[in-house]
Amino acid sequence: MILNFSERLKNMAGTATREILKLTANPQIISFAGGLPANECLPIREVSQITQELMSSQSANRILQYGTTQGMFSFRELCIDYVKSFGINNAKPDEILVVSGSQQGLDLACRAFLDKGDNILVEAPTYLAFLQIAAAYEVNIIGVNSAKDGIDTDDLEDKIKKYSPKLVYLVPTFSNPTGKTYPLEKRKLIAEITQKYNVIVVEDDPYSKLRFAGEDVSSIKGVGGDNIIFVTSFSKIISPGLRIGLCVASEPILKQMEKCKQGADVHTSHLSQAIVKEFLKRDLIKNQIKKVKPIYKTKKELMEQALAKYMPQEFIYTRPEGGMFIWGEFLADVNTYNLFPKAIEKKVAYVYGNVFYPQNSGHNTLRLNFSNATPEQIETGIKALGELYKDEISKIK
Ligand SMILES: Cc1ncc(COP(=O)(O)O)c(C=O)c1O
């Protein structure tokens, strides 16, 4: 049988992290590749207790039934308070859409706004799976330069003028892949520029609650207008397996995204919504965040120490104040994609940086995840990578 797949699929590569994760299924490989929370942080006891209580409560039938596409009303009501912690005040329940992971929020925003051939802007490098989503909508993805403190706003404005993009996608806090965080002034400027030129901003924030140093900063949505769709997730603080995320945007935008969601999955798992609702209602989310932060802080510091000790001096890297990733760059002609098989031989995995660039540049870069490996694995894995790269650099010299 001839399988006549869609044209759209020709633009879509499987994401590199998924492919790499297949390799790292081998337990002997130390993986700095994924974006997984630490296993020891998953709240198994709390989820188990809440689920038992829910299933013996009067709401059990309702929880196991179909629900509304927007999400459980009582959960969205609680989320009004929760999103205040991102600087988003006065959201109404109809300005919140519960989604099946923030990944779905990104997809729905694209589905609602993008047509084939549209231009969109992303910070380069950016979240790999967003590039995959956007490719499915057959749009032109244009990279905007990244400065030390996040997107270069001069380049952003220039490219808005040049390309008239419909949408800009940003991960402004502890970015995946770079770990960078935009300062408040930059956020205000982005809000102002995008409003002025009538560009939709998709602000993706799954990581800001994982801050272990420095001060909280408002979301762009918190300082901006109705052109901003804020997307957040409970994956990195409670559990990715529950698949619960939130979109906050104006009602006209969410109405269209809701329409797209109806066809996608009818609604997000009711049981998962009810569980996350209890985390908010019982304030367990605060304990959970409190538990996670010091663990990630320690792991990040251990990784930084190992990088300083073992990597060649031509390697520079970000020092994030939260999140899950360190971004590295070689000030030498080191191709991290070509060297990946050698790293796997040494039983260590990372993500080569070129895949995070819309135009596949950045061959001298890589992303390291520090949240999932054990302290021993961090030491052993970075030591092995250091040996590999020092060896490579000595050959270039
Ligand atoms: C920047 C970014 N956005 C979105 C997601 C998707 O998260 P989820 O769908 O689990 O909420 C991730 C996951 O790694 C991410 O790093």
The ligand as an SDF file (V2000), in Angstrom:
LIG
                    3D

 16 16  0  0  0  0  0  0  0  0999 V2000
    9.7020   25.7860   27.1350 C   0  0  0  0  0  0  0  0  0  0  0  0
    8.7600   24.6430   27.2590 C   0  0  0  0  0  0  0  0  0  0  0  0
    7.4750   24.8160   26.9120 N   0  0  0  0  0  0  0  0  0  0  0  0
    6.5840   23.8280   27.0070 C   0  0  0  0  0  0  0  0  0  0  0  0
    6.9470   22.5780   27.4660 C   0  0  0  0  0  0  0  0  0  0  0  0
    5.9050   21.4970   27.5170 C   0  0  0  0  0  0  0  0  0  0  0  0
    5.5760   21.1840   28.8150 O   0  0  0  0  0  0  0  0  0  0  0  0
    4.2050   20.4820   29.2340 P   0  0  0  0  0  0  0  0  0  0  0  0
    3.4420   20.1960   27.9900 O   0  0  0  0  0  0  0  0  0  0  0  0
    4.5940   19.2410   29.9590 O   0  0  0  0  0  0  0  0  0  0  0  0
    3.5040   21.4650   30.1030 O   0  0  0  0  0  0  0  0  0  0  0  0
    8.2730   22.3440   27.8510 C   0  0  0  0  0  0  0  0  0  0  0  0
    8.6770   21.0200   28.3040 C   0  0  0  0  0  0  0  0  0  0  0  0
    9.8200   20.6680   28.4150 O   0  0  0  0  0  0  0  0  0  0  0  0
    9.2010   23.4080   27.7400 C   0  0  0  0  0  0  0  0  0  0  0  0
   10.4810   23.2680   28.0770 O   0  0  0  0  0  0  0  0  0  0  0  0
  1  2  1  0
  2  3  1  0
  2 15  2  0
  3  4  2  0
  4  5  1  0
  5  6  1  0
  5 12  2  0
  6  7  1  0
  7  8  1  0
  8  9  2  0
  8 10  1  0
  8 11  1  0
 12 13  1  0
 12 15  1  0
 13 14  2  0
 15 16  1  0
M  END
$$$$
